[in-house]
Amino acid sequence: YKFDLRANRKALVGSCGTVAMAFFIAICVSVLTPLQCDDHPNHKWTVVEYPTVLCWEGTTHQVMVLLSFIGMSLPICFVSLVCQLLRAFPEKMATGSVNFLNTYAFLWERVKPERRWYVLVHLIRNLVVAMVPVLPGDFWQVSTLQIIFNISIAGFCIALPWRLMLTNVMEILVLFFVLRLVSVAAFFSTGVDENTVAWITVGLCTVLVVPLVLAVPYGLWKRFGPMRKSYKYFLCHHKAAAGSFARLLKLQLVEDEKRDNTFIDSDNLSDLDSLFEVVARNVDNLVVIGTAEVLTRPWCLGEVITAYLNNVRVRPVVFADFDMPPDAFIKDIYNIVDFSVLAQHGIDDSHAQDALWAFQALRTIRISKNFDSYTIRSLSKGLQTASSEVSVASHRRSFPSEEANIVISFDPSNREARASALILVKFLRMSMAQDTVTHLSPILFDNSQVAQLDLTITNRASISSFAAHVNASSFVLLCSSNCFANETFLGSILWCSQACVGHVVPVSIGDQFRFPSAAFYESVRQDMVAMFAKGNVAPLELIEDDVSDMLQYIKDIFKIIALTLHTAGQEKLLEMQASLIRDRLKQNMRHRSKTVSQKSRFFARHSSMLSKMSSVETSEMEVSPTHVGSADAADLTIAPSGQIHV
């Protein structure tokens, strides 16, 4: 590289790291040479490699020991550096730092991503092995090595950290070979204290025999004694239709129960074949989230059947699109559901029919399509009671809170989008409780939670009233499939442009949303033209210009790098993604950055239009003019009383 080290830093770090990993034991053994001493009949100790140097006597050995300690700082610093890199790995990956991943690839390129901690275990084991020759006497050295390699083999067989299975097998064989070699070396030990050997043998036999003696009563207690199940709730759901709602319900149950006793497959399932065994043996309540196709999914139906066969309580929580299975469905269940998976677990159509007949007789908990956080809390408390009579309702406010500084918009007709919005609100409020410096107060842009406002795009008065009550500085746009065809979702963008919100964060909900293309914008344009024409909000000649302004504003929003929120995925991934959204919002709160600051000409034009309308209809509206610095700076505010202030 012609000594251009800065430009080739990645290759330099990788080369040095690979050499350090390969020769780690050799370096440590060489550095510790002054501490390897051998005894003599005259009770004197000499350095093994330098027999003329007496250990711990004279300045020569003292200097050698000092240099040894200084030299050991290099391996220890290397291990500390590896610890720091492993600690920083999740944060770097969350920010997409490919350079970090490639620079230190010598650490984790050979191990599985979830087993990257094994690199540190591997280094610590090698460091301990290198320190074994320092121990006095062959007996203690051989015994220590046997303990180290026995533990290494057991742990390695459990973890299997290498990416290639062949590499894992080779590692196990090499460790077994080294262990046998060390065991054979024990026959060549000299000066062994028989009394010490006897006590160690007794201790090892005790360690082996005591677990066998205790295993018998433990097994009898587990088989015949009272069993405490691992999970109080098991959330049975169709992931495509209620994955986000199931996540929201689990978060609320864990918050109320003060412990994680709720099973959801994305978090707790490691082996699909053991799913029905978990339902049968380790669950108190099977919560069936009723959506249109939940009972046609083989695994969901299998969970219901398993709960029925093992007397596990079933709690149906259903939405409007769910109907109890009719008799014709139950009788023809074998032709509707694929039983090839269930048959492998001993479940046939007769079991399914019996379980569904019993399911028909259960009382259901019905959830409104406009559920909110109050609904979820009521549902959680209802599931914790033994009563089958549970009622849940939504909470409607007269007007939104004036303390809200973050508005979260979503498609209110999409159940999963609504659940995702509530999940994000929950995470933001949790972070607010932990951070007293930056105040995050989110509110949903939602018709169902504000009784007096119709927040569709064609109702300007309600949107202006919302703007009058909410002084938000950040706007989170949760994008899902077909969200731009919803009038309330477009109404939120209208409010954002009117209120001149300085910070917009577009967020894609999982894989539901595809980022805009030319066909997308044309579809949105046609939808908005139809909405405006239907609402009669402007003369027809102005509609096309208004739509063009709205489309330009939407294009400006999507120039911002969007984030992703997988609410139906693993909780750890969800927490990481929510923290990225939170950090971006906090950055705005601290710096008040102006990401989207362009005022929409849309409102300036409608201010003029509505002023002309007000001069004609003076008997219905009272115009209260105020001084405006320039025509471009005019704002429109419609008070709840119907007055227009320009």
N, C-alpha and C positions, 0 to 999 in steps of 0.2 A: 504493500500500500504506500510505499515511498514515504513512510513515517508520517503520513497524514492521519494522525490518530483521532483527531476530533471528527473528521468526516467518516471514519470507519470505527467509531466507538462501539457500535453494535457487535461487529466481528471481534474486536479486541476483548470486550467483556465476555463474550461467549467462549472465546478460546481460553482465556484465563480461568473462567469458571469451570470449564470442562477439565482442564489440567488439575485444578484444585480438588475436584470431586474424585478424579481417578487416582491421585496420589495422596489422598487425605490421610490414610492409615500410615503410609510410609513416612510422610512428613512428621506426623505426631510421634511415631516411634523414634525417629532420628532426634527430634528435639528433646525427648524424654530420656535419652541415653545416659546422661549423668545421674539420673535417679535409679538406674538399674544396677543394684549392688548384689554381690555374692559374699556369703560368710565363709570364714576359715576356722580351723580348729582353735586358733588362738583368740577367737572371738573378735577378730578384726574383719571389717567389710571393705571390699575393694570394688571399683567400677568394673562391670563385666567386660566392657570393650577396652578398658585401660587398666590392666591389673596392677600397675605400679602406682595408681592413684587411690589413696585411702578415702573411703566415704566419710563425710562429715568431719574430716580432720584436715587442717591446713587450708591455706588460702586458695590452692589450686582447685580443689573440689568446690569451695564456696563460689569461686568465679564461674565454674562450670554450671552450678545450680542456678546462679543468677541469670546466666545466658539462657539456660533452659526455660526459666519462667518468662523471660522476655520473648523467647521464640514461641512459647505456647500461646502468647497473645494473638498470634496470627490465626491459628485454627479457631480459637474462641471468637475472634472478631468475625471470621467467616461464618461461623454458626449463627452469630447474632445478626449478621446481614441477611442470612437466609430467613431467619424469623421475621425480620422487618419486611422483607419482600413478600412472604406468605401472608402477612397481616394486611399489606397494601393491595394484594391481588384482587379481592372482591371490588374494592372501590375503583381500581384502575379499569377493571372489566366493565363496570357499570358506566364508565365514561367512554368506553370504546377505545382504550389506549392500545392499539395494535403494536406500537413501537415498544411499549413496556413488555408485552407478551413475547415479542421476538428477541429483544435484547437479553432477557433472562430465560430463554427457552431451554438452556442446559439444565435448569432445575426441574421443569415440569413437562417437557416434551415427551418423556417416556412414560409418565404416569397418567392414570385416568384423572379427569378434572376434579371429581369428587374425592380423590385420594391424594391430592397434592400435598397434604400434611405428611405423607410418608417420607418425603424428601428429608424433612427435619428428623424424623425417627431414624432414618437410615444414617444420617450424619452422627447423631448422638450415639447410636450403637457402635459405629466405627471408632468414635472417640473413646468410648469405654474399652473397646477391644485393644486399642493402642496403649491404654494405661495399664493393662493387665500385667505386662512384664515388670512393672514397678513393684508389684506385690512380692514379698519375701517368700521364697520356698516354692518348689514345683507343685506341691499339693494344692495350695491356695490358688495358684495360677490356673491349673487344670480345672479345678472345681468351679472357679468363676467363669471360665470360658464355656463350660458345659451349661451353666445356668443361663448365660447370655444367649447361647445358640438355641437352647430349648425354647426360651421365651420368644426369640426371633421367629422360629419355625411356626410356633402356634399362632402368633400374631399375623404372620405373613399368610398363612393358610386362610385366615378369616378375612383379611383385607383384599388379597390378590390385587395389589396396586398397579402393576404394569399394564399397559394398554394391550399388549399381545399375550394371549394365554400361553403360547409356547414359552415366552420369556418368564412367566410366572412359574411354569413347570420346571424350567432350567434353574431358576433361583432356588426353588425348594430342594431340588436334587443336590445343588452345590452346598446348601446349608446342611443337609443330611450328611454329605461326604465330609465336610469340615468337622461336624459333630462326632462322627465315627473316628476321624483321625485324632481328635483331641482325646477321645475315650481310650484309644489304643496307647496314646502317649502317657496315660496314667500308669501303665505297667512299668514305665521306666523312671518313675519318680523315686527319689532317694530321700532318706531321712524323714520318713513319714511317721507322725505321731499316731500310734494305734488307738489310743484313747480318744483323740479328736475324731478319727475316722469312725469309731464306734458310735459316738454321740450324733454325728452327722447322719449315719445310716439309720439310727433310731428316729431322728427327726423326719427324714424322708419317708420312712415307712408310716409314721403317724400321719403325715400329710396325705398319703395315699389311702390309708384305711379309714380315717375319720369321716371323709366325705361319703364313703360307701356305707358306713354305719348310719349316718344321718339321712342318706337318700331314701331308705326304706320308710321311716315314719313320715318324711316329707311327702313322698309319693302317695301314701295312704291318706294323708290330710288333704292333699290336692284333689284326690279322687272322691273322697267321701265327706270332706269337711265343707263348711260354707264357702261359697265362691264369690269373691268380689270382682265384678266384671270391669274390664278396662275402660269401656266407653258407656256413658249414660245415653248418648244419642248417636244414631247412625243416619246420615242424611242421604236418602235414596233419591236420585234425581237424574233427569235426562240432561246431560251436560250442555248440549247445544241449545236447549230451551230454558234451562234454569241453573246453569253453572255459576253465574254471578250472584243470583239470589241465594243459592246454597252457601256461597262464601260469605255473603252478608249475614245470613242467619247464624253461621258458625261463629263469626266475630262477636255477635251479640250474645250468643250462649256462653262463649268463653268469658266474656266480660261480666256476665251476671253470675256465672258459677264460680268465678275466681280461679279456675283451673281448666286446662285443656282436656276435656273429656268428651269431645265431639269428633266422630269419625267422618272424614270426607276423603274420597278416593285420591284426589290430587295431592293431599298431604300425607295420608297415613297408609296408603296401599303400596306395598312393595312387591307382592306376588299375587297376581290375579287369581291363581288357583286356590289361594287361601281366603278369598273374599267371603264365600258362603260360610266358611268355618268361623270367621270373625263374627258374622251376624248370629250364628247359632250359639256361640260360647261366650262372647265378650261384649254383648250389647244389651242394654236394658230397654231402649225405645228405638224402634225403626220409624223415622220421620220420612214419610213418602211425600215429596213435593210434586203435587199433581199437575202435570201439564198434558197437552193433547196426546202425546205419543209415549208417555212414560211407561205404561203397561204393555206396550208393544216391543220395548227394548228387552232382549233376552236377559241381560244381567240385572236390570231393575226388577223384572218379573221374578227372576230367581231369588233375589233378596226378599221380596214379599213372601214367596213360597217358603223359603227357609225360615223366616220369622214365624210363619203360621205353624210349621211342623215342629218348631222348638219352643212354642208358647212365648215368643217375644212380643211385647206390646207394640202395636202398629198405630201411628198417629198420622192420618192423612191431612196434609196442608195443601189446599187446592186453589187453583186460579179459575177464572171464568171459562177458559177454553177446555177445562177438564170435565168429563162426564163419567159418572160411575159406569163400569162395564155392564152393558145390557146382557140379558140371558143369551141372545144369539151370539154375542162375542165370546162368552164363556164356553158355550158348547162347541164353537168352531175354533177354539184357541190354538189347536195343533196346526191348523192351516194358516193362521195369522202370524204366529211367532215362530222363529227358527229355534227348534228344540235340540239342534245338534250340539250346541254348547252345554245346555242344561242336562242333556242325557249323560254326559261324561261325569256329572256329579250325582247321578241316580235320581234325577227329577224327570217325571213324565207328565203327560197332559192331564192325568187324573189328579195328580198333586196340584197342578195349576188350577183346575176347576174347583177343587175343594177350597183352596186358598182364596180364590176370587169370590166364591159364594160368601165366605166369611168377610171378605173385604167390603162387599156390598152393604153389609149391615153396620159398618162402622160409622160413627159420627165424624163429620169432616169440619175442618177449620178453614173457612173461606177467606181469601185474601183479595182485597180490591186491586184493580189494575193501577190505581193511584196511591199505592202504599208509600209510606214515608218512614222516617226513623221512629216516630211514635208507634206506627203499626208494628214494626219489627220488635220493639221493646215489649209491646203487649203480647205479641206472639211468643216471644222467649219466656215471659213470665207464665203464659198459659201452658206451655209445654212442660214447665217445671212443676205444675200442679198435677195431682192425680185425677182431677175431675176431667170428664170428657166434654163438658160444656165450657167452651172457650170462645170469647168474642173479641175481635180486634177491630180497630177503627183508625181512621186517619185524623190528623190534627190540622185544623184550618185556622190560619191567622187572618186578622182583618187587613193588616198591611205588613210588609216585610220589615225586618229589624233594621234600624238606621245605623247600627254598629257594624253591619256587614261590610267588609272591604274586599271580598272576593265573591264573584258571581259565577256559578257553575251551570253551564247550559248543557242540555241533553235532549234526546228525542223522547218526549213523554209517552209516546205510543209504543215504545220499545221497552219491554219489561226488563231485559238485561241491561239496557242503557240506564234505566232508572236505578237499578241495583248498583251498577258501577258508580253512578254519581253519589249514592249514599255511602258506598265504601270509601270513596275518596274523601267525602266530608268527614267520615269517622277518623281516617288517618290524619287529616289536617288538624282536627280538634285534639287528637292525641299528641301531636307534635306541639300544639299550642300549650298544652298542659306542661310539657317538658321545657319549653323555651318561653321564658317570661319577658325576653327582650323584644322579640318580633311577634306582633299580635296578628294571628291569622283567624279571621272570622268569616267562614264561607256560608253562602246561602244559595239555594237552588232557584233557577229561573223556571218556575213551575206554576201552572194555572191552579192545580189542585190544592196547593198549600197557601194560596192567597185568595180568600173568598171573594173579594170585591173587584178583582182584576181579571180581564180576559187578555192574556198576553200573546195573542196571535198577531201575525204581521199586519193584518188589516185593521187592527184596533189601535190607532195611534194614541188615543187618549189614555188607555190603560198603560201602554208602554211609557208614555211621558210621566204618568203618575208614579210608576215604578222607579223611573229615573229620579223623580223628586224625593223619594223616600230612601233611596240607596245611593250612597256616595262611595262607590267601589273604585278601586284603583287597578284591579286585576280581573281578567275575564278568562275562565277556563272553558274551552269548547270541546266537549266530549263527542267525538264523531263515531257514529255507528252506521250500519247499512241503511241506506235510504233516509238518512236523517234530514237531508236538505229538502225532502219533500214534505216535511212537517211544518205547519204554519207557526207553531210556538217556537220551534228551533230557529226558524228564520226571523221570528220576532225578537229573539235574543240578540241576533246579529244587528238588527235594526236599532235596538236599545244601545248596543255597544258603540255603534257609529254615532248615535245621537249624543250619548254621554261622553264621547271622546275618551274612552277608557285607554289609558296609556300603555297597558301591558296585556297582551293577549297570548295565551298558551294553548295551542291546538294539541289535542290528545286523541290518539286512535285507540278504541276499545278492542284489544286483542287483534284478531284477524278479520273483524267485521267490516272494516272501512278500507277502501282503496283510494289512494290520494288522487286529487282531481286531474282529469284529462280534458281535452277539447269537447269530447262527447258528454262528459259530466257537466261542464258549464252550460252547454246547450240545453241539457235536460233541466238544469236548475232554472235557466232563463224561461223556458216554457212553463214550468210550474209556477214561477212568480208572476208571470203575465196573467195566468189563469186566476191566481189568488187575488191580485189587484183588481182585475176586471170583475170578479165575483163580489168583492167587497165594495166596489164603487168608491174607492178612496181618492180617486183623482180623475180628471178628464182623460179620455182614452189617448189623446195625443201626448200626454206626459208619462204614460205608463212605461213605454219603451225606454225613455231616458232614465226614469227611476230605476228600472231593472238593470240597466247598464251600469249605473253608479253602484248599485248593490253588488253586482258581479265583480266590479273592480275592487270593492272593499274586501270581498271574500278572497280574491286572488292575492291581495296584500297580506291577508292573514296567513295564507298558506306559503308565503315566502319565509315565514318563521319556521325553524326546525321543529317538527312535531315530535312529541313523546308518545310512548306506548304504555297501555295499562292492561295487563292480562289478569283480569279479575277472576277468571275461571281457572287459572293455573295455580302453581304452588304458592304458598303464603310467603315464603322467603323471596321469591321473585317479585311478588306483588309489593312487598315492603320496600324492596330496592327501587322499583319503578315509582312507587308513591313518594319515596324520599327524593327522587330526582325532580318530580313535580313540585314538591314542597320547597326544595332548595331554589328552584327557579322563581317561585313566588316570593320567598324570603329575600332573594336578591333584589327583586323589584321593590319590596317594602323598605329596604335599606337605602337603595340608590335612586328610587323613583325614576327608573329609566323609561324613556319614551320609545316603545317599540312600534306602536301603531298610533301616530299622532295626527294623521290627516283627517280633517273634518269632512264629512260627506256632503257633497253638493246636493244630495238627496233631500236633506232637511232644509237647506236654504231655500230650495225651490218650493217645498211644501209650506214653509213659513209664509212666503209671499202669497201662495195660492190660498191658504187658509185665512190670511188677513183680508184678501179680497172677498172671500166668502163671508167673513164676519161683518164687513161693511154692508153687505146685502141683507144679512139676517140679523140686524141689530136688535130685533125684538126678542131673539132667543139667546144671544151671546153678548157679553159686555167686553169690549176690547180695552185693555189697559196698557197703553204704549209706554215704553221706557227709553231712555237715551242709549243708543248703540253707537259704538265708535266707528264701525264700518259695516258695509252690507255683508261682507264675507264672514263677519264674526257674529251674525245674528243667530240666536238660539230660540227654539220653540219649547214652551212649557205649557202643558194643559193641566190645570188643577182639577181635583176631583169634583169641584163645583161646576165645571164646564167652562170657566173663564180661560181665555187664551192670553198668554203674556208673551209678547215678542220683544 
